Amino acid sequence: MPVIILDPTDGPRESTESTATRLASLQGRVLGIIDNGKHNSRYVLEQVAGLLKDKHAIKEVILEIKNSASLPIIQERAQTLAGKCDMVLAGVGD
């Protein structure tokens, strides 16, 4: 029986994704927060949002809570945030 050697390496791939354009200022902007539901996640994100709001005069903060930390945000909710927010903050509180 012949030995088959598989090469799991792959060359570089071109990315089809791009990063968002950096905002010149946060003043008067709407911040979205995605709470993934992990312990202390909401607390940490709300503290960071409060600091940003105080320091940069953010107009509004919109909180979105995911159903599960192990699953991505529901597409409809992501689209709603994208339509209402100028920026979105996501993270964990572990």
Backbone torsions as a table, in degrees:
resi	resn	phi	psi	omega
1	MET	NA	128.6	-178.4
2	PRO	-73.3	152.8	176.6
3	VAL	-92.7	129.6	178.7
4	ILE	-107.8	125.0	178.7
5	ILE	-107.4	124.2	179.1
6	LEU	-101.5	138.3	177.9
7	ASP	-103.5	106.8	-176.5
8	PRO	-80.1	-3.2	-178.6
9	THR	-79.3	157.2	-179.7
10	ASP	-141.2	151.6	178.5
11	GLY	-76.2	177.6	179.3
12	PRO	-63.7	145.8	177.4
13	ARG	-112.4	146.9	173.7
14	GLU	-77.6	135.5	179.8
15	SER	-85.6	136.4	175.3
16	THR	-98.6	-3.5	179.7
17	GLU	-95.4	155.6	175.0
18	SER	-139.2	159.6	178.3
19	THR	-86.5	157.5	178.9
20	ALA	-71.6	152.9	175.9
21	THR	-69.0	133.5	-179.6
22	ARG	-68.2	134.9	178.1
23	LEU	-73.8	141.2	178.7
24	ALA	-71.8	-30.4	-179.6
25	SER	-151.6	151.8	176.4
26	LEU	-95.9	-9.3	-176.5
27	GLN	-59.7	128.5	178.0
28	GLY	73.9	8.9	-178.0
29	ARG	-90.8	165.2	176.8
30	VAL	-106.8	126.8	-179.6
31	LEU	-105.1	129.5	172.6
32	GLY	-100.6	143.1	177.0
33	ILE	-123.0	131.8	174.7
34	ILE	-109.5	110.5	176.4
35	ASP	-91.2	120.4	-177.4
36	ASN	-84.2	-1.9	175.7
37	GLY	89.5	-2.4	177.0
38	LYS	-72.0	159.3	-178.4
39	HIS	-55.7	127.5	179.0
40	ASN	70.8	0.1	-179.6
41	SER	-59.0	-49.7	-178.1
42	ARG	-62.0	-43.4	-179.7
43	TYR	-59.6	-49.0	-178.5
44	VAL	-62.2	-47.6	-177.9
45	LEU	-65.7	-37.7	178.2
46	GLU	-67.8	-35.8	177.0
47	GLN	-65.0	-44.9	178.6
48	VAL	-63.9	-43.0	179.0
49	ALA	-62.0	-40.3	178.3
50	GLY	-62.7	-42.6	177.8
51	LEU	-63.3	-43.8	178.4
52	LEU	-64.3	-40.4	-179.8
53	LYS	-63.2	-44.8	180.0
54	ASP	-67.2	-43.1	-174.2
55	LYS	-78.7	-32.8	-171.7
56	HIS	-119.1	10.6	176.8
57	ALA	55.3	46.4	175.3
58	ILE	-65.4	135.4	-175.4
59	LYS	-71.8	-43.6	-173.1
60	GLU	-151.8	149.8	174.4
61	VAL	-122.6	127.0	179.0
62	ILE	-112.3	124.5	-178.8
63	LEU	-99.2	131.3	174.9
64	GLU	-123.2	130.3	-179.5
65	ILE	-110.7	122.6	178.0
66	LYS	-73.6	154.6	178.2
67	ASN	-72.4	-28.9	-177.3
68	SER	-154.8	140.6	178.0
69	ALA	-67.5	-23.8	-176.3
70	SER	-88.5	-3.9	-179.2
71	LEU	-118.2	151.3	177.0
72	PRO	-69.5	163.5	176.6
73	ILE	-64.0	144.7	178.8
74	ILE	-62.3	135.2	-174.3
75	GLN	-53.8	-42.3	-179.4
76	GLU	-62.4	-40.0	178.5
77	ARG	-67.0	-40.0	178.1
78	ALA	-62.7	-41.4	179.3
79	GLN	-67.0	-37.2	176.9
80	THR	-63.4	-45.7	177.1
81	LEU	-60.9	-43.2	-179.5
82	ALA	-61.2	-34.9	-179.8
83	GLY	-77.6	-27.6	-176.0
84	LYS	-99.5	-24.3	-170.0
85	CYS	-109.6	149.7	174.3
86	ASP	-88.2	-21.7	179.8
87	MET	-156.3	155.7	180.0
88	VAL	-133.7	135.9	179.1
89	LEU	-113.0	126.5	177.4
90	ALA	-131.2	146.7	179.3
91	GLY	-179.5	-176.5	-179.0
92	VAL	-124.0	162.6	-179.4
93	GLY	-117.7	21.1	-179.4
94	ASP	-67.5	NA	NA
